[in-house]
Amino acid sequence: MKEIKYVIKDELGIHARPAGLLVKEARRFQSEIILKKDNTSVDAKSILRIMGLGAKKGDEITMTFHGADEAEASTSIKAFLAANL
């Protein structure tokens, strides 16, 4: 299992465009990818669930990766978050 934590820097938080791009990136991998904010965990491959979190600027999210390509997935998603959120 791999885990990364990230504080949202985008002024609009996780809105539709970056959420869609995040889902697209997450779906490239076989591993289960879970996004957690506060006490709520959702599948990072579901745009509706991600949008339902209501993540705003300054919120900390945690992403966990379980599976055969978890190392590659965590590296890729970490870079995505830094570039887009």
Phi and psi in degrees as a GROMACS rama.xvg file:
@    title "Ramachandran Plot"
@    xaxis  label "Phi"
@    yaxis  label "Psi"
@TYPE xy
-114.526  151.282  LYS-2
-143.957  139.3  GLU-3
-132.535  148.792  ILE-4
-117.345  145.048  LYS-5
-149.387  137.588  TYR-6
-99.4522  126.068  VAL-7
-65.2231  126.732  ILE-8
-108.15  -18.913  LYS-9
-64.5012  132.753  ASP-10
-55.7717  -33.2125  GLU-11
-93.7041  0.214057  LEU-12
72.0198  -153.991  GLY-13
-89.7239  94.6757  ILE-14
-101.222  -173.657  HIS-15
-56.4614  -47.4631  ALA-16
-62.8526  -55.0915  ARG-17
-67.2037  -29.4298  PRO-18
-63.5721  -43.9898  ALA-19
-62.7021  -40.5917  GLY-20
-67.7021  -37.0756  LEU-21
-63.7923  -44.0723  LEU-22
-60.8197  -44.7776  VAL-23
-59.5531  -42.8264  LYS-24
-66.4654  -44.3979  GLU-25
-63.6537  -36.0037  ALA-26
-70.6987  -10.4715  ARG-27
-69.957  -16.1701  ARG-28
-113.366  149.552  PHE-29
-77.0052  -28.6914  GLN-30
-59.6964  151.36  SER-31
-74.7172  130.104  GLU-32
-124.202  119.423  ILE-33
-113.579  132.413  ILE-34
-107.94  128.692  LEU-35
-123.93  133.421  LYS-36
-131.622  126.503  LYS-37
56.7009  -119.879  ASP-38
-108.391  16.9717  ASN-39
-113.209  127.969  THR-40
-115.079  137.251  SER-41
-136.785  160.541  VAL-42
-72.5684  122.832  ASP-43
-73.6185  0.686456  ALA-44
-100.713  11.9036  LYS-45
-124.165  110.8  SER-46
-63.045  -38.407  ILE-47
-64.4676  -39.6169  LEU-48
-68.8189  -40.5545  ARG-49
-63.2277  -45.7879  ILE-50
-62.4495  -33.3173  MET-51
-65.576  -18.4823  GLY-52
-71.0264  -27.7112  LEU-53
62.9362  40.1545  GLY-54
-69.306  125.443  ALA-55
-111.65  169.609  LYS-56
-56.3023  133.954  LYS-57
92.9582  -15.1344  GLY-58
-73.1854  141.975  ASP-59
-96.0496  131.471  GLU-60
-115.009  154.427  ILE-61
-123.682  134.556  THR-62
-120.567  131.675  MET-63
-117.089  147.736  THR-64
-128.988  126.918  PHE-65
-130.312  120.838  HIS-66
148.23  -178.698  GLY-67
-62.2857  -34.5056  ALA-68
-111.166  31.0869  ASP-69
-62.1648  -35.5022  GLU-70
-65.6855  -46.5358  ALA-71
-64.5357  -42.4466  GLU-72
-63.0334  -44.9302  ALA-73
-65.462  -39.0537  SER-74
-64.057  -45.3001  THR-75
-66.0654  -45.44  SER-76
-67.8646  -37.149  ILE-77
-60.1137  -45.0145  LYS-78
-64.794  -39.7971  ALA-79
-60.2739  -47.6245  PHE-80
-59.8249  -45.1342  LEU-81
-63.1791  -34.9339  ALA-82
-83.0761  -26.5416  ALA-83
-119.165  -18.5833  ASN-84
